[in-house]
Amino acid sequence: MSNRDTDAEYEMDEEVDRDIDPNPHERGKWLSGIIALLGVWMLAEAFLFDIVASQFWNDVIVGALLLAVGAYNYSRRGSDRVGSVGAAAIAALLGLWLVAAPFLFGAGGGATEAVNDAAFWNDIVVGLIALVVGAFSAYAARDQKREAQRLGRGT
């Protein structure tokens, strides 16, 4: 038995519940999902392309980190919480690293030496996507956090 007499009372309770959640519509969840998928791709790419050991480990480490920060923020946003600005910023920095590394070390320079053009361009394209999506995700999380604080919701 319920002590509520009308449907309007149920609707009012749902509105109150939505006001408690800092991210009631799970905004930004798809951004975190993209970052996690980029991490999965980097892990797979390390095994698919013919690359030297140093680039293999670079791609595995960066892929694992992208997967971790993407999954972390996906989990936060899926739990009606605001995404972590720090985790999104790490994704952006990892993307920047993927873009810069082939140019910093050159085609035969060691740490990210590419045996084929596909691996070279893959790192640059994935890096650009991670940089843009991570930066936008950090921006969106910061705005959501400010909005939640303004409305008196927890983060």
C-alpha positions in Angstrom: 0.0 0.0 0.0 1.1 3.5 -0.8 0.3 6.7 1.1 0.2 8.6 -2.2 -3.2 9.4 -3.5 -2.6 10.7 -7.0 -0.3 10.2 -10.0 0.7 13.8 -9.5 2.4 12.9 -6.2 4.4 10.2 -8.0 5.5 12.7 -10.6 6.5 15.2 -8.0 8.7 12.6 -6.3 10.4 11.8 -9.6 11.1 15.5 -10.1 12.7 15.7 -6.7 14.9 12.6 -7.5 16.0 14.3 -10.8 17.0 17.4 -8.9 19.3 15.4 -6.6 21.3 13.8 -9.4 24.0 16.1 -10.7 23.8 14.5 -14.2 20.2 13.2 -14.5 20.3 12.7 -18.3 23.8 11.1 -18.4 25.1 13.9 -20.6 28.5 13.3 -22.0 28.3 9.5 -21.7 28.8 9.0 -25.4 32.0 11.1 -25.3 33.5 8.8 -22.7 32.4 5.8 -24.8 34.2 7.1 -27.8 37.4 7.6 -25.7 37.1 4.0 -24.4 36.6 2.7 -27.9 39.7 4.5 -29.2 41.6 2.8 -26.4 40.3 -0.6 -27.5 41.2 0.2 -31.1 44.8 1.2 -30.1 45.2 -2.1 -28.2 43.9 -4.0 -31.2 46.0 -2.0 -33.6 49.2 -2.9 -31.8 48.5 -6.5 -32.7 47.2 -5.9 -36.2 50.0 -3.7 -37.7 53.6 -4.7 -38.3 55.3 -2.4 -35.9 58.5 -2.4 -33.9 58.5 -3.3 -30.2 58.8 0.3 -29.0 55.8 1.4 -31.0 53.9 -1.7 -29.9 54.4 -0.8 -26.2 53.6 2.8 -26.8 50.3 1.9 -28.5 49.4 -0.7 -25.8 50.1 1.7 -22.9 48.3 4.6 -24.5 45.4 2.3 -25.6 45.1 0.9 -22.0 45.1 4.4 -20.5 42.5 5.7 -23.0 40.3 2.7 -22.3 40.7 3.2 -18.5 39.9 6.9 -18.5 37.1 6.5 -21.0 35.5 3.6 -19.0 35.9 5.6 -15.7 34.1 8.6 -17.1 31.5 6.4 -18.8 30.8 4.7 -15.5 30.6 8.1 -13.7 28.2 9.6 -16.2 26.2 6.4 -16.4 25.7 6.6 -12.6 24.1 10.1 -13.0 27.3 11.7 -11.8 29.3 14.4 -13.6 32.3 13.2 -15.6 35.8 13.8 -14.3 37.5 16.8 -15.8 40.9 15.3 -15.0 40.1 12.0 -16.7 38.9 13.8 -19.8 42.0 16.0 -19.8 44.2 12.9 -19.5 42.5 11.6 -22.6 43.2 14.8 -24.5 46.8 14.8 -23.4 47.2 11.2 -24.6 45.7 12.2 -27.9 48.2 15.0 -28.1 51.0 12.5 -27.4 49.8 10.2 -30.2 49.8 13.1 -32.6 53.2 14.4 -31.6 55.2 11.2 -31.0 55.7 10.2 -34.6 57.0 13.7 -35.4 59.1 14.0 -32.3 61.0 10.8 -32.9 60.8 10.6 -36.7 60.2 7.6 -38.9 63.4 5.9 -37.7 63.9 7.5 -34.4 63.2 4.7 -31.9 60.3 5.2 -29.5 57.5 5.4 -32.0 59.3 4.1 -35.1 56.7 3.1 -37.7 57.5 0.2 -40.0 54.6 1.1 -42.3 52.6 4.2 -43.2 49.3 2.7 -41.9 50.6 2.5 -38.3 52.1 6.1 -38.6 48.8 7.6 -39.8 46.7 5.5 -37.5 48.4 7.0 -34.4 48.0 10.5 -35.8 44.3 10.1 -36.7 43.4 8.4 -33.4 45.4 11.0 -31.5 43.5 13.8 -33.2 40.2 12.2 -32.4 41.2 11.6 -28.8 42.5 15.1 -28.4 39.3 16.7 -29.7 36.9 14.4 -27.9 38.9 14.5 -24.7 39.1 18.3 -24.7 35.4 18.7 -25.4 34.6 16.1 -22.8 36.6 18.0 -20.2 34.9 21.3 -21.2 31.4 19.6 -20.9 32.3 18.0 -17.6 33.5 21.4 -16.2 30.2 23.1 -17.3 28.1 20.3 -15.9 30.0 20.5 -12.6 29.4 24.2 -12.4 25.7 23.8 -13.3 25.3 21.1 -10.6 27.0 23.3 -8.0 24.8 26.3 -9.0 21.7 24.2 -8.6 22.9 22.8 -5.3 23.3 19.2 -6.5 26.1 17.0 -5.4 28.9 15.9 -7.8 
